[in-house]
Amino acid sequence: MNPEDAAPGDPPAVAAARRLLDALVAQGLRDVVVAPGSRSAPLAYAASALADAGCLHLHVRVDERDAGFLALGLARGSALRGGVPEPVAVVTTSGTAVANLHPAVLEAHHAGVPLLLLTADRPHELRGTRANQTTDQVGIFAGATRLTVDVPAPAGLPTELRDLDHLAARAVAAARGTRSGWPGPVHLDLAYREPLVPTPPPLDGASPSVGAASPSTVAAAPSAVLSPDDVPAPCSTSRPRRSSSRATAPALSRGGSPRRGAGRCWRSRRRGRWEGRRSWPPTGSSSRSWGRRCDASSCSGTRRSRAPCSACSAVRSRPPASGSR
């Protein structure tokens, strides 16, 4: 991909990441291992675009330790083709993800395998704030690297892209050991400011300023026209009112069959439990108090209706059981 093909409205972080990977591909980079993350999104987008264009092979690994050793294996395997190991880049996000590369970096250091460690980092104004994942990444690999560069966050200046071209050539030469004869890992700590994603293309080929819908208009436009029956009811945090049909709805037992006494008020159910016994009414109660009709509140749950339930009327008309214990 040509570096000039980047969209003119892309953020500085996205444009700088594209230019850096383009320059590394021009220096002979053919494999990139990406461990996805938030701060490294510009590098991930740039690597994906180059892979789609056929300029390199993209490998995605979730675990940074796994990504580091995969890059180490790819670099050692490249020696089987050309006799000399070629550098392989590994991309990680900021924070503790960088520390997970340390075992692979030590292996590459002792074996003399070229690696390009492209670690995303926070801009300088956000470092040392004691926030989560604000790790001091510069020099984290101590003396195991051939070159360590703390690259400041791009600000969109015209000279920044040219500096990235020189940085890529210097990093690849140090990883191959061109001058020292001692190949090994190279660490480029790349700081990026938000926004970290490319600018979306305009809708229907229109320019962003003419004919493009504003974000508020797009967000407010409904995705489909709903009929009045399909419109969901608004959410309510208040407790719903009891329906009058609750008293007459049959209650189910655990087995799924209607429960005995469902639909009757509590007085009729209590009276039904005493009907099978020899003593009616129960001891200590008069037949007058147990034979009278129940009030409306115990039957239907509302005070508007004064009619008793059918179960109470049927029990009242039934003669009491004969015989007592």
Secondary structure by P-SEA (a helix, b strand, c coil): cccccccccccaaaaaaaaaaaaaaaacccbbbbcccccaaaaaaaaaaaaaaccbbbbbbccaaaaaaaaaaaaaaaaaaccbbbbbbbbbbcccccccaaaaaaaaaaabbbbbbbbbbcccccccccccccccccccccccccccccccccccccaaaaaaaaaaaaaaaaaacccccbbbbbbbbbbbccccccccccccccccccccccaaaaaacccccccccccccccccccccccccccccccccccccccccccccaaaaaaaaacccccccccccccccccccccccccccccccccccaaaaaaaacccccccc
